[in-house]
Amino acid sequence: MGRHEEKLPGLAILVFSPEDLASFSACFPQPPTLSHKFYLSRVFTASYESARIAIAGPMLGAPQTVLVLERMIALGVKKFVAVGWCGSLSSAVRIGHIVLPSAAISEEGTSAHYPGIECVPSVELLNLLKSALTSEGRTIHEGSVWSTDAPFRETCAKVKNFQSKGILAVDMETSALFSVSKFRGVELAVVLVVSDELSTLKWVHGFRNPTFHESRKRVIKSTLMSTCCMTSD
């Protein structure tokens, strides 16, 4: 961290996709201010209902996401909510549904550098998100996810294996976020919108599905409101 780098607010939202980053930015009464540029990601600060919040993105995969997370922790952020998309492994988890990871299995390389750490979220933040999303009337699934560095190697054998273990979905970042947040002693939770399905072993994409886009909008709104309710100490 540079000696003269500006400190960040204690609350932050990590946004994986450019589309969701633009949608978050549009929610604020005043346009967010660009604060930092980290590793192809941008960090903005803004105020919402008297809360000062940092918003960072876009970011893809565990290494880039953790680079940004580590820098933001060093600059003073204490609580994080990460918002992304996932592929469903369960026939009960459909496009547009919401997954709240309560644990993660790592098949990415970053978590190995933070050994001995349980890949779980902050229970307090997870429950806060669950309460906000439940009040929106969305279909929510809470459970474990699988995080991988290699989405083109989500083989049928691997999908079947993780299905047999009750894993709900697959993404690229959650396990690393959980590992680093526990290692660094900060609070973090993740909310994922189901963008595609793998449960039948045939890829079904929902990136143009209206249900997916509506869920994204509601998750963005609920996440922002939930973050404003958090204390930054």
Residue frames as a rotation matrix with the C-alpha (Angstrom) as fourth column:
MET 1
0.578 0.816 0.000 0.00
0.816 -0.578 0.000 0.00
0.000 0.000 -1.000 0.00
GLY 2
-0.142 -0.601 0.786 1.32
0.535 -0.715 -0.450 3.41
0.833 0.357 0.423 -0.94
ARG 3
-0.730 -0.255 -0.634 2.10
0.683 -0.261 -0.682 5.66
0.008 -0.931 0.365 2.00
HIS 4
-0.869 0.345 -0.355 -0.25
-0.257 -0.927 -0.273 8.38
-0.423 -0.146 0.894 0.82
GLU 5
-0.762 0.641 -0.086 -3.10
0.232 0.396 0.889 6.26
0.604 0.657 -0.451 -0.56
GLU 6
-0.425 0.709 0.562 -6.53
-0.795 -0.590 0.143 7.44
0.433 -0.386 0.815 0.50
LYS 7
-0.917 0.185 0.354 -8.24
-0.112 0.731 -0.673 5.30
-0.383 -0.657 -0.650 3.13
LEU 8
-0.641 0.742 -0.198 -11.51
-0.063 0.206 0.977 3.60
0.765 0.638 -0.086 2.19
PRO 9
0.068 0.755 0.652 -14.80
-0.925 -0.197 0.325 3.41
0.374 -0.625 0.685 4.12
GLY 10
-0.589 -0.295 0.752 -15.28
-0.687 0.673 -0.274 0.47
-0.425 -0.678 -0.599 6.48
LEU 11
0.197 0.752 0.630 -18.02
-0.019 0.645 -0.764 -1.04
-0.980 0.138 0.141 4.29
ALA 12
-0.552 -0.414 -0.724 -17.54
-0.714 -0.215 0.667 -2.35
-0.431 0.885 -0.177 0.75
ILE 13
0.630 0.678 0.379 -19.35
-0.236 0.631 -0.739 -4.18
-0.740 0.376 0.558 -2.02
LEU 14
-0.612 -0.791 0.002 -17.31
-0.328 0.256 0.909 -6.33
-0.720 0.556 -0.416 -4.42
VAL 15
0.524 0.832 -0.183 -18.97
-0.432 0.074 -0.899 -6.65
-0.734 0.550 0.399 -7.83
PHE 16
-0.131 -0.646 0.752 -17.75
0.313 0.693 0.649 -9.29
-0.941 0.320 0.111 -10.27
SER 17
-0.056 0.176 0.983 -19.45
0.980 0.196 0.021 -8.24
-0.189 0.965 -0.184 -13.53
PRO 18
-0.954 -0.287 0.089 -19.27
0.301 -0.916 0.267 -4.90
0.005 0.282 0.960 -15.40
GLU 19
-0.352 0.902 0.251 -23.05
0.215 -0.183 0.959 -4.98
0.911 0.392 -0.129 -15.85
ASP 20
0.441 0.524 -0.728 -23.72
0.802 0.134 0.582 -5.23
0.403 -0.841 -0.361 -12.13
LEU 21
-0.467 -0.669 -0.579 -21.11
0.825 -0.565 -0.013 -2.58
-0.318 -0.483 0.816 -11.36
ALA 22
-0.887 0.196 0.417 -22.95
0.099 -0.802 0.589 -0.16
0.450 0.564 0.692 -13.66
SER 23
0.076 0.990 -0.120 -26.28
0.334 0.088 0.938 -1.06
0.939 -0.112 -0.324 -12.04
PHE 24
0.161 -0.102 -0.982 -24.93
0.987 -0.014 0.163 -0.47
-0.031 -0.995 0.098 -8.54
SER 25
-0.805 -0.575 -0.145 -23.49
0.568 -0.818 0.093 2.88
-0.172 -0.007 0.985 -9.58
ALA 26
-0.630 0.629 0.457 -26.86
0.089 -0.525 0.846 3.97
0.772 0.574 0.274 -10.94
CYS 27
0.158 0.745 -0.648 -28.53
0.779 0.310 0.545 3.38
0.607 -0.591 -0.531 -7.55
PHE 28
-0.377 -0.406 -0.832 -26.80
0.883 -0.428 -0.191 6.25
-0.278 -0.807 0.520 -5.77
PRO 29
0.671 0.668 -0.322 -28.37
0.575 -0.743 -0.343 9.73
-0.468 0.045 -0.883 -5.55
GLN 30
0.628 -0.582 -0.517 -24.98
-0.673 -0.740 0.015 11.20
-0.391 0.339 -0.856 -6.50
PRO 31
0.779 -0.344 -0.524 -22.61
-0.222 0.631 -0.743 9.44
0.586 0.695 0.416 -8.92
PRO 32
0.834 -0.532 -0.148 -19.91
0.426 0.449 0.785 7.44
-0.352 -0.717 0.601 -7.12
THR 33
0.720 -0.660 -0.215 -16.44
-0.688 -0.719 -0.095 8.98
-0.092 0.217 -0.972 -7.09
LEU 34
0.707 -0.559 -0.432 -13.49
0.195 0.742 -0.641 7.06
0.679 0.370 0.634 -8.52
SER 35
0.889 -0.335 0.313 -11.10
-0.416 -0.304 0.857 6.50
-0.193 -0.892 -0.409 -5.63
HIS 36
-0.121 -0.937 0.327 -8.54
-0.567 0.336 0.752 3.90
-0.815 -0.095 -0.571 -6.73
LYS 37
0.614 0.177 -0.769 -7.58
-0.732 0.492 -0.471 1.63
0.295 0.852 0.432 -9.62
PHE 38
-0.060 -0.579 0.813 -6.45
-0.731 0.580 0.359 -1.85
-0.680 -0.572 -0.458 -8.59
TYR 39
-0.766 -0.370 0.526 -5.39
-0.109 0.881 0.460 -4.58
-0.633 0.295 -0.716 -11.01
LEU 40
-0.904 0.408 0.126 -7.87
0.163 0.057 0.985 -3.78
0.395 0.911 -0.117 -13.84
SER 41
0.023 0.919 -0.394 -10.59
0.959 0.091 0.268 -3.05
0.282 -0.385 -0.879 -11.27
ARG 42
-0.476 -0.076 0.876 -11.86
-0.016 -0.995 -0.095 0.32
0.879 -0.060 0.473 -10.16
VAL 43
-0.407 0.332 -0.851 -12.85
0.912 0.206 -0.356 1.33
0.057 -0.921 -0.386 -6.64
PHE 44
-0.294 0.438 0.850 -15.51
0.109 -0.868 0.484 3.98
0.950 0.234 0.207 -6.14
THR 45
-0.833 0.175 -0.525 -16.84
0.532 -0.011 -0.847 5.63
-0.154 -0.985 -0.084 -3.01
ALA 46
-0.487 0.761 0.429 -20.37
-0.035 -0.508 0.861 6.89
0.873 0.404 0.274 -2.53
SER 47
-0.922 0.291 0.254 -22.99
-0.298 -0.118 -0.947 7.69
-0.246 -0.949 0.195 0.11
TYR 48
-0.446 0.840 -0.311 -26.34
-0.049 0.324 0.945 5.96
0.894 0.436 -0.103 0.43
GLU 49
0.614 0.785 -0.089 -28.82
0.116 0.021 0.993 6.70
0.781 -0.620 -0.078 3.23
SER 50
0.777 -0.354 0.520 -26.07
-0.618 -0.586 0.524 8.26
0.119 -0.729 -0.674 5.39
ALA 51
0.663 -0.582 0.471 -23.72
0.194 0.741 0.642 5.26
-0.723 -0.334 0.604 4.95
ARG 52
0.319 -0.673 -0.667 -20.37
-0.908 -0.420 -0.010 5.70
-0.273 0.609 -0.745 3.24
ILE 53
0.682 0.053 0.730 -19.59
0.045 0.992 -0.114 2.71
-0.730 0.111 0.674 1.00
ALA 54
-0.384 -0.770 -0.509 -16.81
-0.717 -0.099 0.690 1.58
-0.582 0.630 -0.514 -1.32
ILE 55
0.754 0.571 0.325 -17.74
-0.189 0.663 -0.725 -0.34
-0.629 0.485 0.608 -4.47
ALA 56
-0.263 -0.941 -0.212 -15.11
-0.667 0.019 0.745 -2.28
-0.697 0.338 -0.633 -6.40
GLY 57
0.289 0.283 0.914 -15.19
0.377 0.844 -0.381 -4.10
-0.880 0.455 0.138 -9.72
PRO 58
0.810 0.532 -0.248 -15.26
-0.539 0.841 0.044 -5.68
0.232 0.098 0.968 -12.15
MET 59
-0.258 -0.885 0.388 -13.14
-0.929 0.338 0.152 -8.68
-0.265 -0.322 -0.909 -11.23
LEU 60
0.662 0.439 -0.608 -12.82
-0.650 0.740 -0.173 -12.21
0.373 0.510 0.775 -12.55
GLY 61
0.419 -0.455 -0.786 -11.47
0.217 0.891 -0.400 -15.27
0.882 -0.003 0.472 -10.80
ALA 62
0.811 -0.040 -0.584 -9.85
0.583 0.145 0.800 -15.84
0.052 -0.989 0.141 -7.44
PRO 63
-0.179 -0.972 -0.154 -6.40
0.983 -0.184 0.017 -14.26
-0.044 -0.149 0.988 -8.07
GLN 64
-0.570 -0.024 0.822 -7.67
0.321 -0.926 0.196 -10.89
0.756 0.376 0.535 -9.26
THR 65
0.482 0.855 0.193 -10.46
0.090 -0.267 0.959 -10.77
0.872 -0.445 -0.206 -6.70
VAL 66
0.662 -0.289 -0.691 -8.07
0.749 0.249 0.614 -11.49
-0.006 -0.924 0.381 -3.84
LEU 67
-0.495 -0.822 0.282 -5.59
0.825 -0.546 -0.144 -8.87
0.272 0.161 0.949 -5.07
VAL 68
-0.267 0.495 0.827 -8.37
-0.035 -0.862 0.505 -6.29
0.963 0.106 0.248 -4.83
LEU 69
0.741 0.594 -0.312 -9.64
0.237 0.204 0.950 -7.67
0.628 -0.778 0.010 -1.50
GLU 70
0.201 -0.751 -0.629 -6.19
0.979 0.173 0.106 -7.52
0.029 -0.637 0.770 0.09
ARG 71
-0.699 -0.471 0.538 -5.64
0.506 -0.857 -0.094 -3.94
0.505 0.207 0.838 -1.02
MET 72
0.035 0.810 0.585 -9.03
-0.140 -0.576 0.806 -2.86
0.990 -0.110 0.093 0.27
ILE 73
0.724 0.127 -0.678 -8.42
0.593 0.386 0.707 -4.51
0.351 -0.914 0.204 3.64
ALA 74
-0.259 -0.926 -0.274 -5.10
0.964 -0.231 -0.128 -2.67
0.055 -0.297 0.953 3.87
LEU 75
-0.769 0.012 0.639 -6.96
0.163 -0.963 0.214 0.58
0.618 0.269 0.739 3.16
GLY 76
-0.909 0.238 0.342 -9.39
-0.414 -0.432 -0.801 0.10
-0.044 -0.870 0.491 6.03
VAL 77
-0.050 0.943 -0.329 -12.39
-0.763 0.176 0.622 -1.93
0.645 0.282 0.710 4.85
LYS 78
-0.717 -0.166 0.677 -13.76
-0.658 0.481 -0.579 -4.19
-0.229 -0.861 -0.454 7.60
LYS 79
-0.162 0.757 0.633 -16.95
0.045 0.646 -0.762 -5.64
-0.986 -0.095 -0.139 6.09
PHE 80
-0.805 -0.173 -0.567 -17.54
-0.553 -0.126 0.824 -6.87
-0.214 0.977 0.005 2.55
VAL 81
0.269 0.786 0.556 -20.46
-0.083 0.594 -0.800 -8.18
-0.960 0.169 0.225 0.53
ALA 82
-0.810 -0.544 -0.221 -19.57
-0.307 0.071 0.949 -9.78
-0.501 0.836 -0.224 -2.81
VAL 83
0.298 0.954 -0.029 -22.13
-0.362 0.084 -0.928 -10.02
-0.883 0.287 0.371 -5.60
GLY 84
-0.698 -0.580 -0.419 -21.78
-0.616 0.189 0.765 -12.36
-0.365 0.792 -0.490 -8.56
TRP 85
0.369 0.757 -0.538 -23.28
-0.918 0.387 -0.086 -15.06
0.143 0.526 0.838 -10.72
CYS 86
-0.500 -0.524 0.689 -23.09
-0.613 0.777 0.147 -18.85
-0.613 -0.349 -0.709 -10.55
GLY 87
-0.383 0.354 -0.854 -23.96
-0.668 0.532 0.520 -22.03
0.638 0.769 0.033 -12.39
SER 88
0.281 0.607 0.744 -26.46
-0.944 0.315 0.099 -24.37
-0.174 -0.730 0.661 -10.75
LEU 89
-0.795 -0.505 -0.335 -25.56
-0.537 0.843 0.004 -28.00
0.280 0.183 -0.942 -10.03
SER 90
-0.804 0.557 0.208 -28.92
0.182 0.563 -0.806 -28.86
-0.566 -0.610 -0.554 -8.43
SER 91
-0.653 0.631 0.419 -32.17
0.611 0.111 0.784 -29.41
0.448 0.768 -0.458 -10.30
ALA 92
0.280 0.782 -0.558 -33.93
0.958 -0.263 0.112 -27.42
-0.059 -0.566 -0.823 -7.57
VAL 93
-0.018 -0.396 -0.918 -31.74
0.292 -0.880 0.374 -24.35
-0.956 -0.261 0.131 -8.18
ARG 94
0.339 0.345 0.875 -32.92
0.912 0.108 -0.396 -22.62
-0.231 0.932 -0.278 -11.33
ILE 95
-0.561 -0.512 0.651 -31.93
0.712 -0.699 0.063 -19.64
0.423 0.499 0.757 -13.44
GLY 96
-0.092 0.474 0.876 -32.81
-0.135 -0.877 0.460 -16.46
0.987 -0.076 0.145 -11.57
HIS 97
0.824 0.289 -0.488 -32.73
0.403 0.307 0.862 -18.12
0.399 -0.907 0.137 -8.15
ILE 98
0.432 -0.651 0.624 -30.38
-0.682 -0.689 -0.247 -16.75
0.590 -0.319 -0.742 -5.51
VAL 99
0.510 -0.386 -0.769 -27.63
0.547 0.836 -0.057 -18.75
0.665 -0.391 0.636 -3.80
LEU 100
0.638 -0.363 0.679 -26.25
-0.697 -0.647 0.309 -17.65
0.327 -0.671 -0.666 -0.43
PRO 101
0.175 -0.629 -0.757 -23.06
0.011 0.771 -0.637 -19.69
0.984 0.104 0.142 0.09
SER 102
0.878 0.117 0.464 -22.68
-0.460 -0.062 0.886 -20.98
0.132 -0.991 -0.001 3.64
ALA 103
0.280 -0.861 0.423 -19.43
-0.091 0.415 0.905 -22.77
-0.956 -0.292 0.038 2.75
ALA 104
0.725 -0.091 -0.683 -17.22
-0.688 -0.142 -0.712 -23.31
-0.032 0.986 -0.166 -0.28
ILE 105
0.610 -0.573 0.547 -15.05
0.417 0.819 0.393 -26.07
-0.673 -0.012 0.739 -1.70
SER 106
0.408 -0.544 -0.733 -11.88
-0.624 -0.752 0.211 -24.73
-0.667 0.371 -0.647 -3.30
GLU 107
0.471 -0.427 0.772 -10.60
0.742 0.665 -0.085 -25.89
-0.477 0.613 0.630 -6.66
GLU 108
0.868 -0.302 0.394 -8.87
0.013 -0.780 -0.626 -22.57
0.496 0.548 -0.673 -7.20
GLY 109
0.211 -0.917 -0.338 -5.21
0.665 0.388 -0.638 -21.99
0.716 -0.090 0.692 -6.45
THR 110
-0.103 -0.293 0.951 -5.36
-0.264 -0.913 -0.310 -18.86
0.959 -0.283 0.017 -4.32
SER 111
0.737 0.508 0.446 -6.85
-0.536 0.037 0.843 -20.34
0.412 -0.861 0.299 -1.13
ALA 112
0.712 -0.512 -0.481 -3.89
0.548 0.833 -0.076 -22.71
0.440 -0.209 0.873 -0.80
HIS 113
-0.311 -0.862 0.399 -1.75
0.380 -0.498 -0.779 -19.72
0.871 -0.090 0.483 0.14
TYR 114
-0.268 0.320 0.909 -3.99
-0.835 -0.548 -0.053 -19.10
0.480 -0.773 0.414 3.18
PRO 115
-0.425 0.049 -0.904 -3.75
-0.006 0.998 0.057 -22.58
0.905 0.029 -0.424 4.76
GLY 116
-0.802 0.080 -0.591 -5.73
0.564 0.422 -0.709 -23.90
0.193 -0.903 -0.384 7.67
ILE 117
-0.834 0.525 -0.170 -8.64
-0.433 -0.814 -0.387 -21.54
-0.341 -0.249 0.906 7.09
GLU 118
-0.434 0.785 0.443 -12.26
0.618 0.617 -0.488 -22.68
-0.656 0.062 -0.752 6.93
CYS 119
-0.963 0.103 0.248 -14.04
0.159 -0.526 0.836 -21.49
0.217 0.844 0.490 3.77
VAL 120
-0.092 0.957 -0.274 -17.12
0.994 0.105 0.034 -19.98
0.062 -0.269 -0.961 5.39
PRO 121
-0.116 0.123 0.986 -18.74
0.318 -0.936 0.154 -16.52
0.941 0.331 0.070 5.46
SER 122
-0.962 0.006 0.271 -19.52
-0.237 -0.505 -0.830 -14.15
0.132 -0.863 0.487 8.29
VAL 123
-0.581 0.793 -0.185 -22.69
0.809 0.587 -0.025 -15.56
0.088 -0.164 -0.982 9.86
GLU 124
-0.257 0.471 -0.844 -23.83
0.405 -0.740 -0.537 -12.06
-0.878 -0.480 -0.001 10.81
LEU 125
-0.581 -0.005 -0.814 -23.57
-0.597 -0.677 0.431 -10.73
-0.553 0.736 0.391 7.26
LEU 126
-0.956 0.248 -0.155 -25.05
0.076 0.723 0.687 -13.89
0.283 0.645 -0.710 5.77
ASN 127
-0.422 0.841 -0.339 -28.12
0.873 0.276 -0.402 -13.62
-0.244 -0.465 -0.851 8.00
LEU 128
-0.286 0.276 -0.917 -28.50
-0.009 -0.958 -0.286 -9.93
-0.958 -0.073 0.277 7.21
LEU 129
-0.804 -0.043 -0.593 -28.49
-0.582 -0.141 0.801 -10.66
-0.118 0.989 0.088 3.49
LYS 130
-0.858 0.497 -0.128 -30.89
0.453 0.851 0.266 -13.57
0.242 0.170 -0.955 3.93
SER 131
-0.306 0.758 -0.575 -33.36
0.650 -0.275 -0.709 -11.39
-0.696 -0.591 -0.409 5.81
ALA 132
-0.353 0.129 -0.927 -33.25
-0.427 -0.904 0.036 -8.65
-0.833 0.408 0.374 3.17
LEU 133
-0.861 -0.028 -0.508 -33.59
-0.495 0.282 0.822 -11.02
0.120 0.959 -0.256 0.22
THR 134
-0.772 0.627 -0.109 -36.37
0.635 0.750 -0.186 -13.04
-0.034 -0.213 -0.976 1.85
SER 135
-0.235 0.696 -0.678 -38.41
0.286 -0.618 -0.733 -9.88
-0.929 -0.366 -0.053 2.28
GLU 136
-0.522 -0.010 -0.853 -38.12
-0.723 -0.526 0.448 -9.35
-0.453 0.850 0.268 -1.48
GLY 137
0.473 0.815 0.335 -39.90
-0.539 0.568 -0.622 -12.66
-0.697 0.113 0.708 -2.08
ARG 138
0.154 -0.494 -0.856 -37.10
-0.932 0.214 -0.291 -14.24
0.327 0.843 -0.427 -4.11
THR 139
0.968 0.095 -0.233 -36.28
-0.049 0.980 0.194 -17.95
0.247 -0.176 0.953 -4.21
ILE 140
0.266 -0.891 0.368 -33.18
-0.926 -0.342 -0.157 -18.37
0.266 -0.299 -0.916 -2.04
HIS 141
0.836 -0.142 -0.530 -30.97
0.189 0.981 0.035 -21.42
0.515 -0.129 0.847 -1.53
GLU 142
0.483 -0.697 0.529 -28.41
-0.874 -0.420 0.244 -21.53
0.052 -0.581 -0.813 1.25
GLY 143
0.918 -0.205 0.339 -25.63
0.126 0.962 0.242 -24.09
-0.375 -0.180 0.909 1.08
SER 144
0.077 -0.997 0.011 -22.19
0.121 0.020 0.992 -24.97
-0.990 -0.075 0.122 -0.22
VAL 145
0.921 0.103 -0.375 -20.67
-0.342 -0.243 -0.908 -23.95
-0.184 0.965 -0.189 -3.55
TRP 146
0.406 -0.805 0.432 -17.69
0.750 0.564 0.346 -25.14
-0.522 0.184 0.833 -5.58
SER 147
0.764 -0.225 -0.605 -15.15
-0.380 -0.914 -0.140 -22.55
-0.522 0.337 -0.784 -6.76
THR 148
0.454 -0.569 0.686 -12.89
0.728 0.681 0.084 -23.31
-0.515 0.461 0.723 -9.73
ASP 149
-0.178 -0.607 -0.774 -10.22
-0.201 -0.748 0.633 -21.54
-0.963 0.269 0.011 -11.77
ALA 150
-0.936 -0.322 -0.139 -11.14
-0.233 0.274 0.933 -23.50
-0.262 0.906 -0.331 -14.90
PRO 151
-0.099 0.995 0.018 -14.78
-0.597 -0.045 -0.801 -23.16
-0.796 -0.090 0.599 -16.01
PHE 152
0.269 0.169 -0.948 -14.00
-0.934 0.288 -0.213 -25.01
0.237 0.942 0.236 -19.24
ARG 153
-0.656 -0.461 -0.598 -12.99
-0.270 0.883 -0.384 -28.00
0.705 -0.090 -0.703 -17.11
GLU 154
-0.371 0.670 0.643 -16.29
-0.825 0.080 -0.559 -28.34
-0.426 -0.738 0.523 -15.27
THR 155
-0.808 -0.079 -0.584 -16.45
-0.442 0.737 0.512 -31.93
0.389 0.672 -0.630 -16.48
CYS 156
0.226 0.934 -0.277 -19.42
-0.500 0.355 0.790 -34.26
0.836 -0.040 0.547 -16.17
ALA 157
0.048 -0.273 -0.961 -17.48
0.591 0.783 -0.193 -36.36
0.805 -0.559 0.200 -13.67
LYS 158
-0.909 -0.411 -0.065 -16.77
0.306 -0.555 -0.773 -33.35
0.282 -0.723 0.631 -11.48
VAL 159
-0.477 0.808 0.345 -20.35
-0.714 -0.585 0.383 -32.11
0.512 -0.063 0.857 -11.67
LYS 160
0.367 0.620 -0.693 -21.65
-0.107 0.768 0.631 -35.56
0.924 -0.157 0.348 -10.66
ASN 161
-0.334 -0.593 -0.733 -19.15
0.695 0.371 -0.616 -35.74
0.637 -0.715 0.289 -7.81
PHE 162
-0.987 -0.063 0.149 -20.14
-0.039 -0.799 -0.600 -32.38
0.157 -0.598 0.786 -6.38
GLN 163
-0.139 0.990 0.000 -23.84
-0.677 -0.095 0.730 -33.12
0.723 0.102 0.683 -6.89
SER 164
0.202 0.194 -0.960 -23.39
0.333 0.908 0.254 -36.25
0.921 -0.371 0.119 -4.78
LYS 165
-0.626 -0.510 -0.589 -22.02
0.737 -0.140 -0.662 -34.03
0.255 -0.849 0.463 -1.99
GLY 166
0.272 0.877 -0.397 -25.00
0.938 -0.334 -0.093 -31.69
-0.214 -0.347 -0.913 -2.10
ILE 167
-0.680 -0.562 -0.470 -23.11
0.420 -0.825 0.378 -28.76
-0.600 0.060 0.798 -3.63
LEU 168
0.281 0.934 -0.222 -25.58
0.394 -0.323 -0.860 -26.22
-0.875 0.154 -0.459 -4.98
ALA 169
0.994 0.113 0.008 -23.59
0.070 -0.564 -0.823 -24.25
-0.088 0.818 -0.569 -7.53
VAL 170
0.168 -0.974 0.151 -20.22
0.953 0.200 0.229 -23.38
-0.254 0.105 0.962 -9.07
ASP 171
1.000 -0.003 -0.019 -18.40
-0.008 -0.959 -0.283 -20.06
-0.017 0.283 -0.959 -9.37
MET 172
0.442 -0.894 0.076 -14.80
0.461 0.154 -0.874 -18.82
0.769 0.421 0.481 -9.52
GLU 173
-0.207 -0.561 0.801 -14.28
-0.187 -0.781 -0.596 -16.62
0.960 -0.273 0.057 -6.46
THR 174
0.632 0.658 0.409 -16.25
-0.410 -0.164 0.897 -17.55
0.657 -0.735 0.166 -3.33
SER 175
0.791 -0.321 -0.520 -13.85
0.565 0.709 0.421 -19.99
0.234 -0.627 0.743 -1.66
ALA 176
-0.263 -0.946 0.189 -10.91
0.788 -0.324 -0.524 -17.58
0.557 0.011 0.830 -2.01
LEU 177
-0.132 0.300 0.945 -12.94
-0.274 -0.927 0.256 -14.69
0.953 -0.225 0.204 -0.64
PHE 178
0.875 0.483 -0.003 -13.96
-0.159 0.294 0.943 -16.75
0.457 -0.825 0.334 2.39
SER 179
0.494 -0.752 -0.437 -10.38
0.823 0.566 -0.043 -17.96
0.279 -0.339 0.898 3.00
VAL 180
-0.440 -0.736 0.514 -8.78
0.545 -0.674 -0.499 -14.53
0.714 0.060 0.698 2.82
SER 181
0.140 0.557 0.819 -11.46
-0.384 -0.732 0.563 -12.80
0.913 -0.393 0.111 4.88
LYS 182
0.953 0.176 -0.248 -11.02
0.128 0.508 0.852 -15.33
0.276 -0.843 0.461 7.69
PHE 183
0.208 -0.964 -0.168 -7.24
0.926 0.249 -0.284 -15.12
0.315 -0.096 0.944 7.47
ARG 184
-0.581 -0.451 0.677 -7.30
0.360 -0.889 -0.283 -11.32
0.730 0.079 0.679 7.67
GLY 185
-0.675 0.321 -0.665 -10.00
0.699 -0.013 -0.715 -11.11
-0.238 -0.947 -0.215 10.33
VAL 186
-0.820 0.505 -0.271 -12.60
-0.545 -0.833 0.097 -9.19
-0.177 0.227 0.958 8.34
GLU 187
-0.240 0.836 0.493 -16.25
0.054 0.519 -0.853 -10.03
-0.969 -0.178 -0.170 7.75
LEU 188
-0.720 -0.012 -0.694 -17.49
-0.677 -0.209 0.706 -11.11
-0.154 0.978 0.142 4.33
ALA 189
-0.108 0.695 0.710 -20.51
0.123 0.719 -0.685 -12.75
-0.987 0.013 -0.163 2.74
VAL 190
-0.954 -0.225 -0.198 -21.38
-0.189 -0.057 0.980 -13.59
-0.232 0.973 0.012 -0.86
VAL 191
0.111 0.980 0.163 -24.65
-0.138 0.178 -0.974 -13.51
-0.984 0.085 0.155 -2.80
LEU 192
-0.893 -0.449 0.005 -24.88
-0.114 0.237 0.965 -15.22
-0.435 0.861 -0.263 -6.20
VAL 193
0.195 0.927 -0.320 -27.56
-0.724 -0.084 -0.684 -15.08
-0.661 0.365 0.655 -8.87
VAL 194
-0.117 -0.199 0.973 -27.96
0.313 0.922 0.226 -18.26
-0.942 0.331 -0.045 -10.93
SER 195
-0.079 -0.025 -0.997 -27.07
-0.754 -0.653 0.076 -17.43
-0.653 0.757 0.033 -14.53
ASP 196
-0.086 -0.002 -0.996 -26.89
-0.839 0.540 0.071 -20.94
0.538 0.842 -0.048 -15.99
GLU 197
0.555 0.414 0.722 -27.63
-0.737 0.647 0.196 -24.57
-0.385 -0.641 0.664 -15.18
LEU 198
-0.365 -0.742 -0.562 -25.47
-0.859 0.501 -0.105 -27.70
0.360 0.444 -0.820 -15.27
SER 199
-0.194 0.268 0.944 -27.63
-0.795 0.521 -0.311 -30.13
-0.575 -0.810 0.112 -13.30
THR 200
0.810 0.544 0.219 -28.60
-0.296 0.702 -0.648 -32.24
-0.506 0.460 0.730 -16.35
LEU 201
0.004 -0.934 0.358 -24.95
0.380 0.333 0.863 -32.32
-0.925 0.133 0.356 -17.53
LYS 202
-0.085 -0.010 0.996 -25.97
0.959 -0.272 0.079 -30.16
0.270 0.962 0.033 -20.48
TRP 203
-0.815 -0.336 -0.472 -25.25
0.482 -0.845 -0.232 -26.46
-0.321 -0.417 0.851 -20.25
VAL 204
0.220 0.894 0.392 -28.36
0.926 -0.317 0.204 -24.27
0.307 0.318 -0.897 -20.12
HIS 205
-0.817 -0.569 -0.093 -27.50
0.571 -0.777 -0.266 -20.57
0.079 -0.270 0.959 -20.18
GLY 206
0.257 0.949 -0.182 -29.81
0.966 -0.257 0.020 -17.85
-0.028 -0.181 -0.983 -18.90
PHE 207
-0.616 -0.652 -0.442 -27.80
0.666 -0.731 0.150 -14.73
-0.421 -0.202 0.885 -19.60
ARG 208
-0.908 0.370 0.195 -30.65
-0.143 -0.714 0.685 -13.29
0.393 0.595 0.701 -21.69
ASN 209
-0.334 0.812 -0.478 -33.39
0.766 0.530 0.365 -14.69
0.550 -0.244 -0.799 -19.47
PRO 210
-0.008 0.393 0.919 -35.67
-0.173 -0.906 0.386 -11.94
0.985 -0.156 0.075 -18.08
THR 211
0.902 0.344 -0.262 -35.90
0.158 0.304 0.940 -13.79
0.403 -0.888 0.220 -14.75
PHE 212
0.160 -0.937 -0.310 -32.12
0.979 0.190 -0.069 -13.65
0.124 -0.293 0.948 -14.40
HIS 213
-0.543 -0.394 0.741 -32.04
0.424 -0.891 -0.164 -9.92
0.725 0.225 0.651 -15.09
GLU 214
0.395 0.751 0.529 -34.91
-0.228 -0.478 0.848 -9.21
0.890 -0.456 -0.017 -12.70
SER 215
0.821 -0.141 -0.553 -33.18
0.542 0.499 0.677 -11.17
0.181 -0.855 0.486 -9.94
ARG 216
-0.254 -0.961 0.107 -29.96
0.897 -0.275 -0.346 -9.25
0.362 0.008 0.932 -10.52
LYS 217
-0.266 0.216 0.939 -31.82
-0.021 -0.976 0.218 -5.96
0.964 0.038 0.265 -10.08
ARG 218
0.754 0.641 0.145 -33.44
-0.184 -0.006 0.983 -7.10
0.631 -0.767 0.114 -6.84
VAL 219
0.547 -0.643 -0.536 -30.19
0.826 0.517 0.223 -8.50
0.134 -0.565 0.814 -5.46
ILE 220
-0.441 -0.716 0.541 -28.42
0.617 -0.679 -0.397 -5.22
0.652 0.159 0.741 -6.18
LYS 221
0.067 0.562 0.824 -31.11
-0.331 -0.767 0.550 -3.25
0.941 -0.309 0.135 -4.39
SER 222
0.916 0.352 -0.192 -31.23
0.026 0.424 0.905 -5.61
0.400 -0.834 0.380 -1.40
THR 223
0.252 -0.910 -0.331 -27.45
0.922 0.329 -0.203 -5.79
0.294 -0.254 0.922 -1.11
LEU 224
-0.453 -0.409 0.792 -27.13
0.262 -0.910 -0.320 -2.04
0.852 0.063 0.519 -1.09
MET 225
0.389 0.683 0.618 -29.82
-0.479 -0.423 0.769 -1.68
0.787 -0.595 0.163 1.57
SER 226
0.876 -0.090 -0.474 -28.27
0.386 0.720 0.577 -4.46
0.289 -0.688 0.665 3.68
THR 227
-0.095 -0.995 0.008 -24.82
0.849 -0.085 -0.521 -2.91
0.519 -0.043 0.853 3.49
CYS 228
-0.250 0.071 0.966 -26.20
-0.161 -0.986 0.030 0.42
0.955 -0.148 0.258 4.66
CYS 229
0.757 0.620 0.207 -27.55
-0.336 0.097 0.937 -1.32
0.561 -0.779 0.281 7.77
MET 230
0.491 -0.654 -0.576 -24.11
0.745 0.658 -0.112 -2.63
0.452 -0.374 0.810 8.75
THR 231
0.919 -0.364 -0.148 -21.81
-0.193 -0.745 0.638 -0.87
-0.343 -0.559 -0.755 11.16
SER 232
0.733 -0.658 -0.170 -18.30
-0.182 0.051 -0.982 -0.32
0.655 0.751 -0.082 9.87
ASP 233
0.071 -0.754 0.654 -16.47
-0.972 -0.198 -0.123 -0.97
0.222 -0.627 -0.747 13.15
